[in-house]
């Protein structure tokens, strides 16, 4: 009998909010980029999203969810949250700020609730895939449900 995988904090939060989702497990013992994971899973990279954390000029942290093959436009990101500028969180600070590790970061269930911006391309997708909060775990859910649970908003935040 296969051992039962422990639920991540993100899964517990989705359960508590009565949000349905599908868990996708895959073998992974170190950080891999999102495009590689999408290919490994046979998923469309445009439906797979990565989660990046930034820090604004004011010291406030912000979370951005964007397609795995895209890059953040830092000017658009700053404008979306009303900051003069934002910068990527240093890798060594990811766990301290979010509670997650690089490659396992999800906008659901961070240490604190940070303002979250989801790229507008997700809004019209029937389903999207995000990290499940641990390496080797992905979650498939509706963009509307993700937006609701993280109190996010859909905005254009990627480079043209």
WOTA-V31149 format. One record per helix or strand of 2 or more residues. SS is the DSSP state (A for helix, B for strand). FROM is the first residue (numbers start at 1). TO is the last residue. If there is no record, write none. Layout:
BEGIN
SS FROM TO
SS FROM TO
END
This chain:
BEGIN
A 9 16
B 22 25
A 34 41
A 45 47
B 48 56
B 61 67
A 74 81
B 86 88
A 91 98
B 115 119
A 120 122
B 128 131
B 137 141
A 143 150
B 153 155
END
